[in-house]
Amino acid sequence: MTRSTGWLKPATTAYAHCDVPCGIYDPHAAELAARTVARMVELLGQLPAENPSAADRAKFVRCVTIKEQHAEIVKHEIQVIWSDYFKPEHLERYPDLHDRTWKILKLASKNKQNIDAAAATELEAAVKEYADIFWSTKK
């Protein structure tokens, strides 16, 4: 067994300070996901409240599913940028970065739990601000 699996062992051990090579992080996926959440809430608001058709019910299920999936994408993307990209010098420049991150994660959860246009708009704005902070650290 050792002989047949020996080729799996790397000849050299490599070390990195993050999961992804520097320069690849990008908040665009979080921004797109937040926009998708807002759009799904908008579409849900257009469905009839009284006597929905089978097509309306199917659309409701699809929109809710997509809304929740994309809220989870927001959480994932923001967590990766927060944990892997931002460094102590960024926190010195933006001392509220931890709080901003926490609030976005909570907003994304709120959007998974509810159909709330105000919460969707707030999530979209918070992610945009976070992206602006991210890009300002790249200059």
C-alpha positions in Angstrom: 0.0 0.0 0.0 2.8 2.4 0.9 4.4 1.8 -2.5 1.3 2.5 -4.5 0.3 5.7 -2.5 3.8 7.1 -2.1 3.4 9.3 -5.2 0.6 11.2 -3.4 3.0 12.6 -0.9 4.4 16.0 -2.1 8.1 16.3 -2.5 8.1 19.8 -1.0 5.8 21.2 1.6 4.3 24.6 0.7 3.0 27.2 3.2 0.6 30.0 2.5 -1.0 32.7 4.7 -4.4 32.2 3.1 -6.5 29.7 1.2 -6.4 31.5 -2.1 -3.4 33.2 -3.7 -3.4 36.9 -3.1 -5.3 39.1 -5.5 -8.0 36.7 -6.3 -10.5 37.8 -3.6 -13.4 39.7 -5.0 -16.7 40.8 -3.4 -18.6 40.7 -6.7 -20.2 37.4 -5.9 -21.5 38.7 -2.6 -22.9 41.8 -4.4 -24.5 39.8 -7.1 -26.0 37.4 -4.5 -27.4 40.3 -2.4 -28.9 41.8 -5.6 -30.5 38.5 -6.3 -32.0 38.3 -2.9 -33.5 41.8 -3.4 -34.9 40.8 -6.8 -36.5 37.6 -5.5 -38.2 39.6 -2.7 -39.4 42.0 -5.4 -40.8 39.2 -7.5 -42.4 37.6 -4.5 -44.1 40.9 -3.7 -45.7 40.8 -7.2 -47.4 37.5 -6.7 -51.1 37.5 -5.9 -52.0 37.2 -2.2 -55.5 35.8 -3.0 -56.2 32.7 -5.0 -52.8 32.0 -6.4 -52.6 29.7 -9.4 -50.5 26.6 -9.5 -47.9 28.6 -11.5 -48.0 31.3 -8.9 -47.3 28.7 -6.2 -44.5 27.2 -8.2 -42.9 30.6 -8.7 -43.2 31.3 -5.0 -41.3 28.2 -4.2 -38.6 28.9 -6.8 -38.2 32.5 -5.6 -38.0 31.6 -2.0 -35.4 28.9 -2.7 -33.3 31.2 -4.8 -33.6 34.0 -2.2 -32.4 31.6 0.5 -29.6 30.1 -1.6 -28.2 33.6 -2.5 -28.5 34.8 1.1 -26.2 31.9 2.0 -23.8 32.8 -0.8 -23.6 36.3 0.7 -22.7 34.8 4.0 -20.1 32.5 2.5 -18.4 35.2 0.4 -18.3 37.8 3.1 -16.9 35.2 5.6 -14.2 34.2 3.2 -13.1 37.8 2.6 -13.3 38.7 6.3 -11.4 35.6 7.5 -8.8 35.2 4.7 -8.3 38.6 3.1 -8.6 41.3 5.7 -5.5 41.8 7.9 -4.7 43.8 11.0 -3.7 46.9 9.0 -7.1 46.9 7.4 -8.7 46.8 10.8 -6.6 49.8 11.9 -8.0 51.7 8.9 -11.6 50.4 9.3 -12.0 49.7 13.1 -15.7 48.8 12.6 -14.9 46.0 10.0 -15.8 43.2 12.5 -19.1 44.9 13.3 -19.9 45.5 9.6 -19.2 41.8 8.9 -21.3 40.6 11.7 -24.2 42.8 10.6 -24.0 41.6 7.0 -24.1 38.0 8.2 -27.1 38.7 10.5 -28.9 40.6 7.6 -28.3 37.7 5.3 -29.8 35.3 7.9 -32.8 37.7 8.3 -33.3 37.6 4.6 -33.3 33.8 4.7 -35.9 33.8 7.4 -38.3 36.5 6.0 -39.6 38.1 2.8 -38.8 41.7 3.7 -38.1 44.3 1.1 -36.5 46.7 3.6 -34.1 43.9 4.9 -33.2 43.0 1.3 -32.4 46.6 0.4 -30.4 47.0 3.6 -28.4 43.8 2.8 -27.7 45.0 -0.7 -26.4 48.4 0.7 -24.3 46.8 3.4 -22.6 44.5 1.0 -22.0 47.4 -1.4 -20.3 49.3 1.4 -18.3 46.3 2.3 -17.2 45.9 -1.3 -16.2 49.6 -1.3 -14.0 49.0 1.8 -12.5 45.9 0.2 -11.6 47.8 -3.0 -10.1 50.7 -1.0 -7.7 48.3 0.6 -6.5 47.2 -2.8 -5.3 50.7 -3.8 
